[in-house]
Structures are given as structure tokens and as C-alpha cells.
Amino acid sequence: MAARNDADILSVLKRDAESGFRLLMAKYKETVYWHIRRLVVSHDDAQDAAQETFVRIFRSFRQFKGDCPFGAWIYRIATHEALRALERRKDERLSLDDPEAGTSSLMTDEYVDYGDLEAVKFQKAILSLPTKQQLAFNLRYYDELGYDEIAVITHSTAANVKANYHIAKEKIIKYMNSTI
């Protein structure tokens, strides 16, 4: 049975957790992985955080109250797991203000194409943002979520999310237009 929407997935989860979880994974596995991956960069860290995300979802889906969209609830859990992974690596964060932080200081990862210098520079700019700006930017730019949904995910307001997104965008544009 292929679920077309989150309500179908929740319904199946409540009737048959194993089948529902397969549907959940089919719909969200890749999305959750890439959401986390854009925050933590490392493939291994993203896999670990994504796995922990789905374990947490499976353990707590019965507590989902429906006070926000199911997808936003999943992103919220994934975001918390990504932030936990980042916290473990907080000493490795980049800063655009640090002239010594060249592209070589990005965490090495066989899944990153270091031949595309513009993409590496763009990633470096995103990774150097404060967490709230990075989350707002990634969720809006990559995941194409609305400000209201991002606000639910980040426990913020739509106005704060919009401000964080626009500040992040301006910082990234400024950095991308500067010379290396």
C-alpha cells in the first residue's frame, strides 16, 4: 500500500506500526537525510542522526497530537538530532570572519565534490552562519518550506524565521561576491 499523504502514513502506523514505518521511511528517508546532511556535512554523522531521528519517530509517533503538520514534526525531530551532532563537533565550526578558514578546513568527506569551488564556497558560507540562520536558510532554500512551517520546526515565529533567512541570504551573497 503506497501512502500518498501523511494522514495515510499515520493511519497505517497506528494500525500496523511495521507497515506504517516502511511507508514513513519510503516518503521521508531521503528528505530527512539531506536535511540533516546539509547541517552536519559529514555523511557518517548525517546517517547516524537520520537513524536516530527515525528511532525517535518510531518510539514517539503515538504522542503526535496533530498540533502541527506531521512533516513539520518529523523535521523538528531531525533538526534536534542534527543539532545534537553539531554540538558534539562545536569546535569544528567555521567562521567567515576567520581568514585562516579556507576551503580546506571543511570536513573532508568522499561525498563532497571539492572540484566545484563555487559549491564549496557556498557550503562554507552556509556552515559559518549562526545555527538559527543556517536552519532558516536550509529549510527555505533547499527544502522549500514556508516561513510558518519553518517556525513550527524551529520553535520560533514566522517573522523571526523570515528575518533569519534574509540575514543569512545577505551574508551568503556578500561572502560569495568576495574574493577567496
N, C-alpha and C positions, 0 to 999 in steps of 0.2 A: 504494500500500500504506500503510495507516494503522497506525502502531505504537501499541500500547496501553501499553507499558511501556518502561522504559529499556533492558532487556535486548534488546528488539526493535530499538531505535534503534542500540545498539552493534553488534549483529549486522549490520545493514544498513550502518552506517558502515564496518565492516571489509571488507565485500564490495564496496560501491559508495559511495565517500565522498560523491559529489554527492547521491545519493538519500537517504543517511543524514543528510546535513546538512540537507536540506529537512525531514525528519522531526523532527530536533532543533530546528530553527527553529520549526516548527509547534507543538511542545509547549512550548518554553521562551522564545520571543522576548518575549512579553508579561510573563511572570513575571520574567525577568531584568531587563527594562527597569524595571519597577516596583520591584524590589528596589534597583536602583541609584538610581533616581529619588528614593526616599524618603531615601536617604543624601546625595545631592548636590544635590537640589532642582531645579536647572536642567534643563529639557527638553533643551537642546543638550548639556550635559555628560553627561546620562544616555544620550542617543543615542550620543554618542562612546564612552563607557565600555562600553555594551552591544555596540556594533560591535566594539570591541577585544576584549571578552570572547569573542565568537563566533569571531573570528580566532584567538585563543589556543586555544580549544577545538578548532577545526579543525586547527590545526598540531600539537596535542599529544594528540589523543584516543587515538592508538596507545600512548601511555605510561600511559594509565589502567590501573592494576593491579587495580582492584576491591577495594581495601582499605577502601573506604568506598562508600556508595551513589553512583551516578552523578550523581544530582540534587545531592547534597551537594558533590561535586567541582565541578559547574557553579557552584553558589552560591559556593564558595570562590574560584573564578576571578573571578566577578562582583564579589565583595566586595573582592578585591585591586584590581580596576580602579576601583571606586568610591573606595577609599582613596587611590589614586593621584590621582584627580580632586580629592578633598578636600585632599590635600597641596598641590596646585597653588593652592588657594584658602584655605589655612590662616589667612590674615589676615582672612578674612571670616566666621569662625566666631562664633556668638552665645554669650552667657553670660547665664544667669538672674540672676547677681549684678550685672550691669550695668544700672542703672536707665535709662540712656540708650538701651538696645537695645529700641526699641519695635517694633511690628509692621511699621512702615515699613522697618525695617532688614533684613527678609527680602529675599532676592534677588528682584527683580521677574521675573515670568515670566507670559506670557499664558495659561499652562495652570493657574494657581492662581486659585481663586475667593476674592478678597480681601473679598467681601461677607459671607462666613461668618466672623465674627470669632472664634467658638469654634474653628473648624477652624484658623485662622491661629495662634491662641494655642497650640493643641495642637501644631501643626507647629513653632512656635518653641520650645516646651518640649523636644520630641524633638531638634531640631537643636542645642540647647545642651548636651545630655548628652555626657559623655566618649565617645569612639569605641566602647569595649567595651560600655558600657551601651546606646548607641544601636543597635549591631548586635544585641545580645541582645534588646532591646525590639522592633525592627522585624521580626526573623526570627520571634520568638514571636508577637507581636501581629498583624502583617499577614500573614505567610506561614504562620502556624500550625504551625511546625515544633516538634518535640520538643527537649528540652534536649540529648539525646545527639547529635542531628543538628546542632544549632547548635554544639555543642562541636567536632564534626569540621570544620565550616565555618570556625570562628574559631580553630582550633588551641588549644583550651582544654579544660577538663574540664566535665562536666555540672554539677558543683557550682558552679564559678565562673560558668558561664552563668546558672544559676538565681539566684545571688546578684546578678549584674549586672542581670538582668531585674527582680528585685524592688526593688532600689535605684532603678533607672530609673523603675519604676512609681510608687514613693513620691514621687520628685522631681516627676514629671509631675502626680500628684494634688495635691501641695502647691501647685505653681505654678498649676494650673487653678482651685484654690479660692481663690487670692489675687486681689486686685483688680488691674485693669490700671493 
